[in-house]
Amino acid sequence: MSVNRQQDLPACVRHPDRPTGLRCVRCDRPACPDCLREASVGYQCVDCVAEGSKTIRPARTVGGARAGVKQLVVVPVLIGINVLVFAVMALQAQSVVDNQQSSVYLYGTLIPAAVAEGDYWRLLTSGFLHFGNYGGFGPVHLIFNMFALWVLGRDLEVALGRVRFLAVYLISLLGGSAAVMLFSGVEDSTVGASGAIYGLFGGIAVVVFRSRMNPTPVLTLLGVNIFLSVALPGISLAGHLGGLVAGALATAALVYAPKTSKLTQFQVWSCVALVVVLVALVALRVSVMDTHCVVTTTVGYCYPV
């Protein structure tokens, strides 16, 4: 009797050899238990579940990135690049402390007069170089900056997404270099990732305000670091503040962008506009800078004409 009843049942649409008395509440097709998934009301077949998932917008972070992506990529890569460059400088100079004698440092450090002579790559390469004798304690410059990059970057990369985070980092680096060009002496030399890292400070602050979180901890930490930038000798305050402003503006353009179908386009063009403004400021400074820069194999000398 039970065998006849099973034979009278319709077959599962995905498994014709399985009679079933169950049906999908959405399409009403017969489906076996293996092909059904629990829904808010009843059970739906796997085909209807897959079709319905296409109409559900994936969750997004405050910066517009896909939510739930926790694995860091950009931050470890940036740390690795900085460490690798420092190792190359130490090998070239045959010293971890006196690495300013390396050719990487010589032709990568940011000297406004050298930029005016056409070495525009220094605006970016300087952000990946670090003093070996900063404070007289070996690679402490690198260690401090990489620790800050890890602490700030791991949260900001998740909040913004990998590409957006990298854009904020590079715009911050360029903003710090532009500020050095505008407000430092033509012979001053500047290196370090601090400008980009201060941009991450600005980015974190903007994200905290946008998310309506308590801003006191990040603002306190930022205030302490700005105080140290003023109090400690040999630190480029212009580079730090320039990176801070550029990073905050870039992040604001990302997290306050209108949530429409053209969100990504708005974010891209906002970042491009920031880059254009920074490049224009550098070009304006170069146009009024009257210098002559001579770079030798041991040190760069820049002489105002």
N, C-alpha and C positions, 0 to 999 in steps of 0.2 A: 504493500500500500504506500509506504513512504517512498519507494523507488519510483512509482508511477507519479507521485506528486512532484518529485524532483525533475522528472522528465517533462512535466507540464510547465515548469518555471522557465522564464526567458534566460538566455545566456548573457553573461557579462560582455559588454561591448569590446573590452580589451582582451578577454580570455574566453573565447567561444566554447571551450570545453568545460566551463564552470557555470552550472545553473545557479541562479541567485534570485532571491525575493527582495533584494534591496535595490533602491534607486537613488540617483542623485537628486537632491532637492532643487537643483538649479536647472538642469537640462532634462530631468525625468528619465534618463536612460538607465537601464539595468547595469549594476556594477557589483562586483564581488567585494568582500571586506578589504582585500589587499589594494583595491583601487579607489577606496573612499577615504576622505580626510574629514576630520571634525571641523565644522564651521560654526558660526555664531548661532545658527539655527539649523539643526540637522546635520547631514553629511553631504559633502560634495565630492564628485569624482575628480581624479587628478587632473584631467583635461580642463575642467572648469576652474579648478584652483589655479592652474598655470595661466589661464586666460585672464582671470581676475587680477592676478598679480601684476599684469602689464598695465593695468589702469591705476594702480596704486603708486603715487609718487614716493620715491625713496626718501627717507629722512635725511635732512641736511644739517650741517653744523651752522654756526653763526656766520661763518665765512662763505658758505655755499658749497662746501665739500661734502662728500658722502659720509654720513655718520656711521660710527662703529668701526672705522679703520684706525686701529691702535698701533700698528707696527710702524716704527720710525725708519725712515730711509734717508731723508735729506740731512738731518742733524748728524748722524754718524758719518756720512760721506764728507760733510764740511769739516768735521773734526779730523777725519783721516787726512784730508788734503792739507790742512794746516800743520798737522804733525809731520806729514811727509815733506812738506816744504822746509820746515825747521830742520829736519834730519839732513836734507840736501845742503842747506846752508852750513850746518855744523861740519859735514864732510868736506865741503869745499874750503872752509876756513880752518879745518882741522882743529876745531875748538867749539865746545858747546857754549862757552861764555862769550868769546870774541867772534861771534858769527857775522859781525858787520863787515868783515873782510871778504866775504863771499861775493861772487859776481851776481848771484841771485838778489842779494840785498842791494848791491850797488845799482843795478839796473831795474830794480823793482820798487824801491822806496819812493815815497811821494815827496818830490821837491817841486814847488810851484814853478820855479824858473826852468826846470827840466821839462815840465809839461808844456810850458810856453815855447820851448824849443822843438816841440813835436812829439815828446814821449808821453802820449795820451794814455798808454796802457798802464802807466803808474797809478792812475786814478782807481784802478781795480786791483792790480797786483799787490799794492801796498797793504791791502786788507788781509792778505794771507801771509804776511811776514811778521816775525816777532823778534824783539831784541833778545840776545842771549845773556846779556849782563844787566838786565833791568833790576835795579835795586841791589846789584851785586850778589844775587842768589841764583845764578844760572837761569834755566828756562822758566822762571816764575811768571814772566809775562805771558808765555804760552799757556801755562797751567791755569792761571786765573781766568784768562779769556775762554779757554775751552770748557772749564767748569761752568762758567756763566752761560755759555752757548748751550750746554747740555740742560741746565736747570730751566732756562727760559724757553729754549727751542722745543723741548719735548712736549710741552703743553701747547705752544703756539702752532706747531706743525699739525697736531691733531685738530685744533680748532679751525685752522685755515685750509688744511689740505697741503699736499706736498708741493705742487706747482705754485700755489699762491704764497706759501711760506717762503719758498726760494725767491720769489719775486720781491717780497718784503725785505728779505735779507740783502739781496743785491742792491735794491734801491736805497736801503739804509747805508750800505757801504759807499755807494756813489754820493749820497747826501753828505756823509762825513767828509769825503774827499773834496766835494765842492765847497764846503765850509772852510776847510783848510786853505783851499785856493783863494777864497775871498778874504779871510781874516788873519792868515798867518804870514810871516815874512817870506820873501821870495827865496831865501836861502835855507829856510827851515826844512828839516827832513822829518817825515812822519810815517810810521808803520804800525800795524796791529789791527786786529779784528774788532777793536773796541767801538768804532763808529757803527758797524753793523750790529753789534751786540746791544748798544744803546738804542738802536732802532727796534730791537726785539723788546726792550723795556717799554718803549712807546707803544708797540703793537699789543703787548699784554695789557697795558693800561686801557687802551681803546676797547679791547675785547671785554675786559672786566666791566667797563661802563656800559657797553652795548648789551651785555648779559645781565645788567642790573645787579651785579655782585658787589660785595663790600670792597671798595678800592683802597682802603687804608693800608693793608700789608704791602701792596705793590707800590703805592705812592711813597710809603716810608722807605722802602728799599731803594727806590729811585732817588729820593732825596739824599740818602746816605751816600750813594754813588756819585751824585753830582757834587756833594760836599768834598768827597775825596778827590774828584777831578780838579777842584779848585785848590785844595790844600796841599796835595802832593806835587812835588816838582817833576818836570819832565813829561807832563801829561798834556795832550792836546785837547784843551777844553772846546775849541772850535769843532774839532772832529767828532767829539762826543755829542755835543748839542746838535750839530748838523745831522748826525745819524739818528738821534732821538726824534727830531722834527720830521725827517723824511720817513722814518719807519712808522710814526704815528699817522702821518697823512696817508701813506700807502695802505695801512691796515684799515683806516677809516673808509677809504674808497672801496675796500672789499666788504666790510661788514655792514656798512650803511647803504650799500647799493640797493636800488629798488628790486624787490623780489618778483621779477617778471620773467618771461621766457627769454629775455635778452640780458639776463643777469651777467652771464659770463662775458658778453660783449662789452657791457658797461664797465666791468672790472678790468678787462684788458685795456680798453682805451683810457681809463683813468690812470692806470700804471704807466702806460706809454706817455701820457701827458706829463706825469711827474718826471719821467726820465728826460723828456724834451726840455722841461723847465730847468732841470739841474745841469744838463749839457749846455743850455743857453747861458746860464750863469757862469759856468767855467769859461765858455768862449768869450763872454764879455770881459771877464777878468784878464784873460790872455791878451785880448785886443788892446788893453791899456797898460800891459806890463812890458816894460822896456828892459830886457835883461839879456845877458849872454851866459850860457851855462856850458862849462867844460867838465866832462866826466872822464876820469882816468880809471885805470884798472885797480886802484886802491881806494879812491874816495872821490866823491863828486864835489866839485867846486863851482859855485854859481856867483857870478859877479854882476851887480847892477851896472849898466852902461851909463 
